[in-house]
Amino acid sequence: MLVRVLTQSLKIISIVALTALAIAGSISFFNYWNDRERSEDIGRPVTITISEDDDGAALAEMLTEAELIRYGFLFETRFRFSGDDLRPGTYTLRHGMSASDIIEAVSVPSEDDPDATVTAPGEALQITFIEGQRIEQYAQTLVDAGWEGDSQEFIDAAYNPANPGQWSFLSSLPAGASLEGFLFPNTYDIPSNASPQTVIDYLLNGFDAQFTGEMRDQTSGSGQSIYEVVTLASIVEREAQAEQERVTIAGLYTNRLDQGLPLQADPTVQYVVGTRENEWWPQLDTQLLEEGFDSPYNTYNEDLTPELPAGPIANPGLRAIQAVLSPEEHGFLFMQARNDGTGTHAFTDNLAEHEQNICTFNPTAEICGGGWNDDPDFAVVVAIPDRRLVEIG
């Protein structure tokens, strides 16, 4: 009888021991692969939001979908054994983080670890960034929304990107270039105490999610780089006020590029001469044109910018990027604002008709015998002293 009891006890002990070893082995296996078999995008940030109703299983599913972990069921087991509780909030995690790092970032330490400290995520701010705005305007948007960070630090971080190599779509970003054009306009839930870099990661994540694999294939097939597509899209975004004209304007600029003509786009000059004190997108006059003439962004000076400007001049939305990738096919080379409140333009394929359009829709223009028009959407041909005849609009 005693032998039977001892035998059964040994069996139970063996089962418990084997179970413990299996669990420990699973955790070690998970940690090994999570630490060793990391994505080629190691360091790339991903944002996740944990609600009060989420548990370890929900977290494991989110992490798996975000490709932050490979084995959700093993992570869930690892989380259960941590004894920690999830802390609701929005978090920025990075590819390559270990299971322990992730759990520490998103959970409240157990009571068994009284010395642990927790930095709670700030209040979630719903912030909408507008298409066609520049980095400095985004900084002001953050401040207006109640963000606790420093706007100049955000601007500095956007002009001096810390981690461009972590994003495949930034592979064509020239050395020293800013992130202008790639801070994707959308509505985001951002913690009020997020760092400038974390905010930028949100916006870059937005671009990464919206610039699909199909669009990347289109870009590659067109012979353009993503940087060139975004640069042209930023101009289209600034020029197109009427939704239906995006593809038409994209086609017009594509035609000019194909024929070796300078783009002659007002927003590229406005980008150079715009200031916080006056206006980021000022109405152009001869003085401002002269002031920005020698900039590599000025598309009127074909000696400096025979094709595209030095880089994006604003952050375009999805529709402007799509318009550049699939422009309307036509023969137009010129456009003139109708100035009728619709935001539409009159398009033509020859300069003579374009000059007629100028005088039809803006009879006070200098070319028509009038003075400089106060309407910001007009087009006119003016003479830059000692330079060449340039067309505005």
N, C-alpha and C positions, 0 to 999 in steps of 0.2 A: 504494500500500500504506500509506504513511504517512498519507495523507488518511483512509483507511478506519479506521486505528487511532485517529486523532484524533477522528474522527466518533463511533466507538463509545465512546471515553473521555468525550466530551462528553455522550453519551446517559446513561452511567452516572452521571456527576456530576449531571446534570439530575434523574434519577430519585431519587438520594439527597437532593438539595436539596429536591425537591418533597415527598418523604416526610417530611423533617424539618419542612418548613413545615406539612404536613398535621397532623403530630403536635402541633406547637406551636400550630397553629390550633385543634385539638381541645381541647387543654388550656386555651387562652385562652377558647374558647367555653364549656367546662365551668365554668371559674372565673367567667365573666361571669354565666351563668345561676344558678350556685349562690349567687353573691353578690347578684344583683339580684332574681331571681324567688324570693323567700323566702316561706315560709308565713305566713299571717296570725297564726299562733301563735308568731311569732318570739320566741326566748328560752326557749320551753318546753322543759324538760329531758326527755331520754330516756336510759334506762340500757341499755347493751349489755354482753355478756360475750364476751370473745375467749379461745378455748382455744388450747393449743399446736398443735393440728392445723389451725387456721384460716389462710387465706392472704388475699391481696388480693381474690380473687374472692368468698370467703366474707364478708369485711368489706363489700364493695360490696353484696352481697345483703342483709346485715343493715341497712345504712344505707338501702337503697331501701325495704325493708319498713317501716322506722321513719319513712319519709318525710323523712329528713334530707337526701337527695340525690334528684335526678330521673333521672340517667343513670348507672346502675351501671357500664356498660362503659367510659365515659369516666373515672369515678373510678378504676377498676381500672388503667387506663393511666397515669393521673396518679400513682397509688401506686407502680407499677413504676418510673417514672422518678425517683421520690424517692430510691431506693436504700436506704430504711429497712426495718427488719424490725418485724413486729408484736410487741407486748409483751403477753402474756396477762394478763388481768385484767378487772375490772368497771369500766366507765367511765360517767360522766354527761356526755352531750353535749347540745347545745342546738340547737334549730331556728334556722337562720340562720348557723351556723358555716360558714366557707369550707372548701374541700377541704384547704387547707394547715393550717388550725387543727385539723381532725379528724385528719389524718395525724400532726401533731405531738403530739396528745394520746394517741394509741394506739400509737405506735411508738418503737423505739429508734433514735436518730439514727445515720446511717451514719458510718463511720470517717473520712469526708471532712470531718466537722464535729466536730472534737475538743473544741471549746469548749462544745458543747451539754450541758445538764444534764438529768437525768431524775429525776423523782420517782416512785418505784415505788409502785403501788397497795398498800394494806395487805392483810393477810391477810383472806381472804373469811370473814365470819362469817355463819352461818345463824341468823337471828333471827326468832322467831315473836312477833307482836303479837296479843294476845287481844281478841276482840270484847267490847265493853261496858266497856273500860277508858278512863280519862281520860288527858290529855296527860302528867300527872306520873307516872302508872304506866308509860307508854311510855318515859319518860326512865329510869326504874329498870330496865326491861327491857333497854335498851341497855347500861347499865352492867354488869348481871349477865351479859350475853353477852360481855363483854370489849371493848366499844367504847372507844376511847381518848379520845373527846371529853368535854366537860364537860356534865353533865346539865342544869345550870341554863341554859347557853347554848342547849341544845335547847329547853327550856321557853320561854325568852324568844323564840326564833325562831318557835315555834309560836303564841305569843300575839301576836306582832307580825309577821305574814306579810310577806315582802319582795317577793313577786312574784305576788299574787293575780290580777292582770290577765292573766297568762300561761296561765290555766286557764279554759276556758269554763264549767266547772261551778261556778266560784266567782263567777260574774257577779252572783249575788244575795246575796253575802256583804255584810252591813252594814258600814259604815265603822267601824273600830275592833274588829271581831269577830276572834276567834281562829280557828285551823284545827280546833278541836274538832269532831269528827264526820266530818272529811274525811281523816284519817290512816288509810288503809284497813288493817284488820287482816288479816294474811296472813303467810306465811313469805318472807323476803327474804334474798338473799345480798348483804351490805353490807360494803364494805371497812372494816377496823378503824380506819383513820385518816380515814374520811370526815368531812367537816365537818357541823355540825348542819344547815345548809341542804341539803346533799346528801342526808342521811338523810330530811329532810322531802320532798325531791323524789322519793325512792323511794316514799314512802307516798302522795303525791299522784298519782304515776304509777299506783300500784295502784288508786286510786279511779277514775282516768280510764279504765283498762282494763276495770274491772268494771262501771262504771255505763254501760251500753251505750246505743246510739242509740235502741233501742226503749224503754228505761227513761226516757230523756230525753223521748221523745215522750209516754209515759204521764204523766210529770210535767206537761208542758205542757198535755195534755188534761184533767188533773184540776183545773186552775186554781191549782195550788200552785207555789211556787218550789222549786228543788232544796234550798235552805236549809231550807225548812219541812218537806220530806219527810225530810231527814236529821235534823232536830230531833226529829220524832215517832218516827223509827226508833230514835234513841238511847234514848228512853224505853222503847219496846217491847223493845229489846235487854236493858235492865236488868231489866225486869219478867218477861220470858218465860224460865223455867228449863226448861220442857218444850218440845221442838222443835215438837210439833204445835200448841202454843198460840199461836205467834207471830201467825198470821193472825187467830185469835180475839181476842187482846188488841188487835191493830191495829184490828179491827172495832169493839171496845168503845170505844176512844178516838176513833175516827172518829165513832161515834154521839154521844158526849158533845160533840164539837166541833160537829157538825151541829145539836145541840139547844141549843147555847149554854151547856153545863154546864162548870164547871171540871174539868180533868183529874184533879185530886187524886191525883197520882202521887208515891209516897214518894221515888223516886230523884231527883226534881227538888230536894227539900229536902236529901237526902243530899249532892248535888253542892255545895250551898252551904255546909254545915256540916262536910263532910269535911276532915280535915287529915292531913298526913304523920305528925305525932306520935301521933295517936290512931288514926284509920282513915279511909280515903278514902270508904268507904260505910258509915257508922256506923248502928247500930240506933237508930231514932228514939224519943225520949221527949218529954214536954211541954216540957222545957227546950230541946232542940234545935229543936223546932217553933217555939217562941217566938223563938229566936235567928235562924232563917232566914226568919221570917214576911214581912219587908218586902223580900225579895230579888225581883228581876224573874224569877228562875228558879223561885220557889216557886209551884206550881200549885194550892195550897190557898187562896191569897189572891186571890180573883177580882177584887178591885179593881185589882190590879197585873197579874195574868196571867189575864185572862178566857178566853184561848184557849191558845196555845202559850207555853212559857217563852221567855226572851230568846234562846236558842240551844240547840244540841245540848249534852247533858250527858255524852256519852261518844262513843266511836267505834264505830258499829254495823257489823255484818258485812253481807254481801250478802243473806242470808235475811231479816234484819229490814227492810232497805230494800225488798225485794220484797214483804214482808208489808204494808207501808204503801201500796205502789202497788196491791196487789191484796188488800185486806182481806176477811176472811170477812163475808158479809152475814148479820146476825142482829139481835136487838133488845136485846142485853145492854148494861147500863149500869154494873154493879157486878161485882166479883170478890173472892173471899175464898180465901186459900191454904188448902189442905186439911191441911197440916202432917202429912202421912203419909209423907214421904220421897220422894214422886214429883215434887215441884215443880209439881204441877198446882193448878188453882183451881176453885172452884165459881162459876159465872156465873149472873146473874139480871138481870131487867129492872126490878125494883122494890126500893125501899129496905127494905120490911118483910121480904121474903124474904132480902134481903142480911143484915139484922140477925139473922135466924134462922140463917143460914149461919155468921155470926160465932160465935154461941154453940154451934153444933154442932161446929165445927172448932177453936174456941179458947174453951172454956167459962170460962177464968179471965180473959177480957177484962173491962175495966172496965164495958162496957155490959151485961155479963152478971152483974155483981155481984162480979167478981174484981178483982185488981190488974193492974198493967201487966205484960204478958207479956214474957218474955225472948226469945221466938222472933222473929227478924227478919222473918218472912214473915206475921205475923198482920195482921188488920185490926180496927180498933176505932174507935168514935166517941168523941171527947173534946172537952171544952170548953176553948177558949183564953180565958183571962180577958179580959173586956171586948171580945171579938171575936165570933166566931160558932162554931157547932158545925161541926167539921170531921171528916172521915173519913180515917183512916189505913189504907192497904192497898189 
